[in-house]
Amino acid sequence: MDKRDGFTLIELLMVIGVAGVLLALGGALASKFAARHSTDNVTRTISSALQLMKLKAAREGVEYQAILTFDSSKGTLTIVTQRGNSNRGTCSTCYVTETSQTIGLSNARVTINPASKTFNFNPDGTLGGASGTVNVQPASGKSGSRCGQVVVNPFGRIRIVEGNWSSSSSTCTPVY
């Protein structure tokens, strides 16, 4: 009997074929995960900025304002932080800009509605003015794509709703 070391050509081709199939499946799953992750990341960034404004208002005893502006032509989200002077409601121009942060969203492929939204937080942590929702939805509008909402109620509670986009009803269906 003749003993041979190594693999046959058929064995090598089978291993290469299985590896190719696994790589193709892994690539498709990775792209879906990246799109989901980027949408969730944008939603959480907005929520974190609003939480920070609420905490600063309570800690420093003055109003804080967060102005969110989405520029669809540039694919950017600008978050401006402004500090009030605690003259509650007496002066609309009494806010001083503390920080301005611009986030590039071109890779995230999302749209933010409304394109501009201002949240005013009182020193007691409540929301000064109307409550509101910021929607983060897929730019493609394709059903099944990831979406999110940041909801702020009049009592200052900030919550995130993550879900899947429904193009037929143009809503973000929560995923629990």
N, C-alpha and C positions, 0 to 999 in steps of 0.2 A: 504494500500500500504506500502510496505516495502522499505525504502530508504537505499541504501548502499553507503558508502564512499569509494573512491579509484578507481583503474583502474582494468579492467578485464585482464586476462592473454593474450587474443588475442590482446588487445590494447598495452600491454607492448612488445609483440613479434613484432608487426608492427613497433613500434618506434625503437627497437633495429635493425631490418632489414634495415630500412631507414638510420639509423646512420651508419651501416656497409657499405652500398653502397656509401654513401657520403665520408667516410674515404678512401675507396678503390680508388675512383676517385681523391680525393685530393692528395693521395700519388703518383699516377702516374703523375699528373701535377707538383707536387713539384720536382720530380726527373728531369723532362725535364727543369724546370726553373733553377735548380741548375747547370745543365750542360751548359746551355746557359750563365748563369751568370759567370761561371768560365772562359769560353772562352773569353767573353767580358772583364773580369777583366785582363786577361793576355795581351790582345791587348792594353788596356788602360794603363797598367803599362809600356809597351814598349814605347808607345807614350809619356807618361809623362817624362820618362827618357831622351828621345831625345829632348823634349821641354826644359827641364832643361839645357841640354848641350848647346842648341842654345842660351838661355837667358844668361847663364854664359859667353859664348864667347863674346856676345855683351856688357855685363856689364863690364867685366874685360879687354876687348881689346886684348885678346889672343885666340889662337885656342883651341878648346876643342874637345875631341874625346870620343865617346861612342862605346865600344866593346861589342857586344851581342854574347854570346856563349850558345848554347843549347846542353845539354848532355842527349841524349835519354836513355842511360843505367841507369842513376841516376834519370832522370825525373826532372832536374833542369835547370834553366835559370840564367846565371851569367851576370851581367851588370857591366862593369868596366868603370870608369870615369877617363879620363886622361886630364891633363892640359898641353898645349903647352907653348913655350917660345916666341912666336910671330916672330920667324925667318921663315917666310912663305916659306915652301917648301925646306929649305936649310938643314934640319936635320931630318932624319926619326926616330932618337932615342932621340929626345929632349922632349919627353912627360914624365910627371911624374904622376904616379898613385895617384889619390886623394881618390877614394872610390871604393869598390868592394862589390857588393850586390848579394847574391845568393838566388833565389826564388825557393821553392819547387813546382813542377807542377804535382806531381804524382796523386793528387786528381783531377786535372783539365782534365786529359786524353786528352792532346793536343800534337801536333807535331809542331815544329817551323822550317820553311825553309826560307832561308838557315840556316844551323846549326851554322854558324859563320858569323857575319857581322859587319863591322866597318864603323861608320859615323864620318866624320871630319867637324866640324863647324868653319867657319871663324869669325873674330870679327864683320864683317858686317852682320852676320846672315845667310849668304849663305852657301851652302854645298861645302866643298872643296873636289873635286873628283867627282866620279860618283854618280848619284842619286841611289836610291834603294828601294826595297820593302821587308818587312818581312811578311811572311804568317804564320798565326796561324790557324791550321786546326785540325779537330778531329783525334785522334790517330787511331780510328777504321776505318776511311775512309768511314763511312756510309753516304749515301745521306740524305739530310734534316737536318743533324747535323749542329750546329752553327760553323761559321768560321769568321776570320777577317784578315785584312791586315793593316799594317802601311806603308804608302807611303810617301817618302821624295823626293821632286824634287830638281833640282840644285839650285833653289832660296831659299832653306831652308824651304819651306812650308811643314808642317807635317800634314797629314790627316789620319783619320781612316775610313776604309770601313768595315762595318759589314754585314754579310750575311749568307746564307745557303750553305753548301757544296754540290757540284754535283759530285758524284763519276764517272759518265759517262764521263764528260769532265775534271775532276780533277781541278776544279776551284771553287772559292768562288763567288757565285752569289749575288751581293749586294741586300740588302733589304732597300727600301726607305720609 
